[in-house]
Amino acid sequence: MLAKCLNKIVKGDCLGLLKKIPDNSVDMAFADPPFNLKKKYNGYRDSLEFKDYLAWCDEWIGEMVRITKPTGSIFIHNIPKWLSYYVKLLNEHASFKHWIAWHAPTSPMGKSLQPAHYGVLFYVKDPKKTKIYEIRMPHERERKSDYLRKDYGGKKAGLHPFGPLLSDVWTDIHRIKHNKYRDEHPCQLPVPLLERLILMTTGEKDVVLDPFVGTGTTAVAAKKLGRKYIGFDLDEEYKKISESNLKKVKPDSKIGKSWVSFHLGEVRTLRDKDWADLSTHFEIPESMKDIDFTKIKLKKE
Ligand SMILES: C[S@@+](CC[C@H](N)C(=O)[O-])C[C@H]1O[C@@H](n2cnc3c(N)ncnc32)[C@H](O)[C@@H]1O
């Protein structure tokens, strides 16, 4: 069944489809399930009873863990409320790695604290065998002056020319706001988010599976990075959107020999281990040329 689904978007209920995937067979499993928030999908009704929603989540989470290789990783994106239930099951069958807070401000909801992040749970199947790579993101810069936004204090001399190692709080990848960049789908994720997760935990030709693929974001990111993909979705319309999005991309998100994630023509994510090769292709910004970093300034209030 795995071979049949490779590099395909399959229409159907993910539970039945996941059950046909052999144990320990994919390198990365990513899920962005419906959030049970009454979102307007084409066919799916996003409003289960609390208990039923969680019982259903337990089923597909169990399957995701089962099909992931011992070297592989499992990611689940959702609002913090649901993630707080998912961890119970995940902690029994996999090993916690991180709770990634993806900064994403929402409109006021009249709650005591304004929700401003989605979570991405990062679990691994076997912590001794996990495939994982250190990732760098670009320094945050002032748009006009090119100065760095952060004051690195006495450590400026040791700054990496491209940018810092990634933390578990991601503020530099934004939700898709403009309609011209989105498809007819209520919750499309940005491709650079998935590219970052894929670069962090998989190698070329590895298999990435998404049981709720929607517009194909995970599959598109995997294809651009030279990985194999498998996507499931209940909805025929979303399958068609995914396939059309996949047709528009090639496995060419590379500089030299190294896979990287681009957004709007700039590199947003790279692997630390690739820097020696990549640095020969980068123009070091004017503000960093002499490496005395005197031009690094905090934003003036
Ligand atoms: C939150 S959206 C995923 C969006 C996706 N990450 C993207 O960037 O486009 C959830 C998707 O799950 C699909 N879905 C809901 N229940 C499903 C099921 N039982 N099996 C497969 N897909 C399902 C919906 O049709 C919807 O497209």
The ligand as an ORCA input file, in Angstrom:
! r2SCAN-3c Opt
* xyz 0 1
  C      -7.095     21.907      8.888
  S      -7.390     21.263      7.309
  C      -5.769     20.924      6.681
  C      -5.221     22.075      5.889
  C      -3.859     21.796      5.301
  N      -2.855     21.703      6.321
  C      -3.475     22.866      4.297
  O      -2.453     23.566      4.504
  O      -4.189     23.053      3.328
  C      -8.049     19.688      7.634
  C      -8.405     18.864      6.396
  O      -8.797     17.555      6.847
  C      -9.776     17.044      5.962
  N     -10.453     15.951      6.704
  C     -11.357     16.034      7.695
  N     -11.655     14.810      8.176
  C     -10.894     13.930      7.468
  C     -10.746     12.521      7.504
  N     -11.432     11.759      8.362
  N      -9.852     11.950      6.654
  C      -9.158     12.701      5.770
  N      -9.275     14.037      5.697
  C     -10.119     14.650      6.535
  C     -10.628     18.244      5.595
  O     -11.281     18.049      4.355
  C      -9.557     19.371      5.552
  O      -9.120     19.583      4.238
*
